[in-house]
């Protein structure tokens, strides 16, 4: 009985999502090259590690060709139950981060095929999120938190599978023979030195982000998580 109920729920959600669209490929516009996300609703849609995984799966190799996948295909790739993904797909659809690319009639059920709506995205709030009580600030923090959680989940998986190593020397001794670099720091430095470091770091990140999405035998997958911020010392800080 539970299995039949799950199938019924799955079918009902599919019909609910796109009941008004005709069967076949959908007349979609060209993919947006880059989407600046500056609204709370879209940030909220991305404030979940699983939804970020969905976006990354659909966006894989999008600079060559957009992937078009069903929820079942996504669930198999992500190792998640199919029924769990529908709510997340609906939230991504609501803010046009993903789109229905095609509808097919399979076994009497309308099957949706999805794609991303943009080749890349980044977060650029309309104003500084200085009010910690504002919805924009809350959603921005939620998005960043989900991204950090997703990043370290993938890093842990890479370590366990032997695709990377915790010690830099081990990485230099195994393919692709590239050092891993990381630091978690909390200390004091002169204000001018901090400002100089921030500008240099910003330039390096901008250079990194501008790299062409390369493919081929000589390319490697890289993963980067960066944060640098300065604050005035609090009363408990040591001199």
C-alpha positions as CSV (number, residue, x, y, z in Angstrom):
1,X,0.0,0.0,0.0
2,X,2.8,2.4,0.9
3,X,4.4,1.9,-2.5
4,X,1.2,2.6,-4.4
5,X,0.7,5.7,-2.3
6,X,4.2,6.9,-3.1
7,X,3.5,6.5,-6.8
8,X,0.2,8.3,-6.6
9,X,1.9,11.2,-4.7
10,X,4.7,11.3,-7.3
11,X,2.2,11.5,-10.2
12,X,0.0,14.1,-8.5
13,X,3.0,16.4,-7.9
14,X,4.1,16.0,-11.5
15,X,0.6,17.1,-12.7
16,X,0.5,19.9,-10.2
17,X,3.9,21.3,-11.3
18,X,3.1,21.8,-15.0
19,X,-0.4,20.8,-15.7
20,X,-1.0,23.5,-18.3
21,X,2.0,22.8,-20.6
22,X,1.6,20.9,-23.8
23,X,3.4,17.6,-24.4
24,X,6.8,17.7,-26.2
25,X,9.8,20.0,-26.1
26,X,9.0,23.4,-24.6
27,X,9.8,26.7,-26.3
28,X,12.4,28.0,-23.9
29,X,14.7,31.0,-24.3
30,X,18.5,30.7,-24.5
31,X,20.2,30.0,-21.3
32,X,21.2,33.2,-19.3
33,X,25.0,33.4,-19.3
34,X,25.1,34.5,-15.6
35,X,22.4,35.3,-13.1
36,X,22.9,37.8,-10.4
37,X,20.8,36.7,-7.4
38,X,19.8,39.7,-5.4
39,X,16.3,38.8,-4.0
40,X,15.3,37.0,-0.8
41,X,13.0,34.6,-2.5
42,X,15.7,33.1,-4.8
43,X,18.2,33.0,-1.9
44,X,15.7,31.1,0.1
45,X,15.3,28.6,-2.7
46,X,19.0,28.0,-2.6
47,X,19.3,27.9,1.2
48,X,19.3,24.1,1.2
49,X,22.2,21.7,0.5
50,X,20.0,19.3,-1.5
51,X,18.7,22.1,-3.8
52,X,22.2,23.2,-4.4
53,X,23.1,19.6,-5.3
54,X,20.2,19.6,-7.8
55,X,21.4,22.8,-9.3
56,X,25.0,21.5,-9.6
57,X,23.8,18.2,-11.1
58,X,21.7,20.0,-13.8
59,X,24.4,22.5,-14.4
60,X,27.2,20.0,-15.0
61,X,29.0,20.8,-18.3
62,X,26.3,23.4,-19.1
63,X,28.8,25.5,-21.0
64,X,29.0,22.7,-23.5
65,X,25.4,21.5,-23.5
66,X,22.5,21.8,-21.0
67,X,21.6,18.6,-19.2
68,X,17.9,17.7,-19.4
69,X,16.9,15.2,-16.7
70,X,13.8,13.8,-15.0
71,X,13.4,13.7,-11.2
72,X,14.0,10.0,-11.3
73,X,17.3,10.5,-13.1
74,X,18.3,13.2,-10.6
75,X,17.3,11.0,-7.7
76,X,19.5,8.1,-8.9
77,X,22.5,10.4,-9.5
78,X,22.2,12.1,-6.1
79,X,21.3,8.9,-4.2
80,X,18.1,10.4,-2.9
81,X,14.5,9.1,-2.9
82,X,12.5,10.3,-5.9
83,X,9.6,11.5,-3.9
84,X,11.9,13.6,-1.7
85,X,13.0,15.7,-4.7
86,X,9.6,17.0,-5.9
87,X,9.2,19.6,-3.2
88,X,12.7,20.9,-3.9
89,X,12.1,21.0,-7.7
90,X,8.9,23.0,-7.1
91,X,10.8,25.6,-5.1
92,X,13.5,25.9,-7.8
93,X,10.9,26.2,-10.5
94,X,9.0,28.9,-8.6
95,X,12.0,31.3,-8.9
96,X,13.0,30.2,-12.4
97,X,16.3,28.7,-11.4
98,X,15.2,25.6,-13.4
99,X,12.7,25.1,-16.2
100,X,10.6,22.3,-17.7
101,X,12.3,21.6,-21.0
102,X,10.1,18.7,-22.2
103,X,7.0,16.8,-21.3
104,X,6.5,13.1,-22.3
105,X,3.6,10.7,-21.8
106,X,5.1,7.6,-20.3
107,X,2.7,4.8,-19.2
108,X,-0.2,7.2,-19.0
109,X,1.8,9.6,-16.8
110,X,3.1,13.0,-17.9
111,X,6.9,12.9,-17.2
112,X,8.7,16.2,-16.9
113,X,12.3,16.8,-18.0
114,X,14.2,19.7,-16.4
115,X,17.1,22.0,-17.2
116,X,18.7,25.0,-15.5
117,X,17.8,28.4,-16.7
118,X,21.3,29.9,-16.5
119,X,24.9,28.8,-17.1
120,X,26.1,30.3,-13.9
121,X,24.9,32.2,-10.9
122,X,26.2,34.3,-8.0
123,X,24.8,36.1,-5.1
124,X,24.8,39.9,-5.3
125,X,22.4,41.5,-2.8
126,X,20.8,44.8,-3.8
127,X,22.1,46.4,-0.6
128,X,24.5,45.6,2.2
129,X,22.8,43.1,4.5
130,X,23.7,45.1,7.6
131,X,20.3,44.6,9.3
132,X,20.6,41.1,10.8
133,X,16.8,41.0,11.3
134,X,15.9,41.6,7.7
135,X,14.6,38.8,5.5
136,X,17.3,39.4,3.0
137,X,20.0,38.9,5.6
138,X,18.4,35.7,6.9
139,X,18.1,34.2,3.5
140,X,21.6,35.2,2.5
141,X,23.0,33.5,5.6
142,X,20.9,30.5,4.9
143,X,22.2,30.2,1.3
144,X,25.8,30.6,2.5
145,X,25.3,28.0,5.3
146,X,23.8,25.5,2.8
147,X,26.7,26.0,0.5
148,X,29.3,25.5,3.2
149,X,27.6,22.3,4.4
150,X,27.3,21.0,0.9
151,X,31.0,21.8,0.2
152,X,32.3,19.9,3.2
153,X,30.0,17.0,2.5
154,X,31.6,16.7,-0.9
155,X,35.1,17.1,0.5
156,X,34.4,14.3,3.0
157,X,33.2,12.1,0.2
158,X,36.3,12.9,-1.9
159,X,38.5,12.0,1.1
160,X,36.8,8.7,1.8
161,X,36.8,7.7,-1.9
162,X,40.5,8.4,-2.3
163,X,40.0,11.2,-4.9
164,X,41.8,13.7,-2.7
165,X,43.9,13.6,0.5
166,X,44.0,15.6,3.7
167,X,47.8,16.2,3.5
168,X,49.3,18.3,0.7
169,X,52.2,16.0,0.2
170,X,49.9,13.1,-0.4
171,X,48.1,15.1,-3.1
172,X,51.4,15.8,-4.8
173,X,52.2,12.1,-4.9
174,X,48.9,11.0,-6.4
175,X,46.9,12.1,-9.6
176,X,46.3,14.8,-10.5
177,X,49.5,15.8,-8.6
178,X,48.2,19.2,-7.4
179,X,48.6,20.5,-3.9
180,X,45.6,21.1,-1.8
181,X,45.6,24.5,0.0
182,X,43.5,25.5,3.0
183,X,43.5,27.4,6.3
184,X,41.2,28.2,9.1
185,X,42.6,31.3,10.9
186,X,41.5,33.7,13.6
187,X,44.1,36.3,14.6
188,X,45.0,40.0,14.6
189,X,46.9,41.9,12.0
190,X,47.6,45.6,11.2
191,X,44.6,47.3,9.5
192,X,46.6,48.3,6.5
193,X,47.9,44.8,6.1
194,X,44.4,43.3,6.3
195,X,43.2,45.8,3.7
196,X,46.1,44.9,1.4
197,X,45.5,41.1,1.8
198,X,41.8,41.6,1.1
199,X,42.4,43.4,-2.2
200,X,45.0,40.8,-3.3
201,X,42.7,37.9,-2.3
202,X,39.8,39.5,-4.1
203,X,41.9,39.8,-7.2
204,X,42.9,36.2,-7.1
205,X,39.3,35.0,-6.6
206,X,38.1,37.2,-9.5
207,X,40.9,35.6,-11.6
208,X,39.8,32.2,-10.5
209,X,36.2,32.8,-11.4
210,X,37.0,34.1,-14.8
211,X,38.7,30.9,-15.9
212,X,37.2,29.2,-18.9
213,X,35.3,26.0,-18.1
214,X,37.8,23.6,-19.7
215,X,37.2,20.0,-20.7
216,X,39.5,17.3,-22.0
217,X,42.3,15.0,-20.8
218,X,44.4,17.9,-19.4
219,X,41.6,19.4,-17.3
220,X,40.9,18.7,-13.6
221,X,37.9,19.3,-11.3
222,X,38.7,22.1,-8.8
223,X,36.8,23.0,-5.6
224,X,37.2,26.3,-3.8
225,X,35.5,27.7,-0.7
226,X,36.8,31.1,0.4
227,X,35.9,33.6,3.1
228,X,37.9,36.5,4.5
229,X,36.3,39.2,6.7
230,X,37.6,41.7,9.2
231,X,35.9,43.0,12.4
232,X,36.7,45.4,15.1
233,X,38.1,43.5,18.2
234,X,35.5,42.7,20.8
235,X,36.0,43.2,24.5
236,X,37.1,39.6,25.0
237,X,39.9,39.8,22.3
238,X,43.5,39.5,23.5
239,X,45.9,42.3,22.6
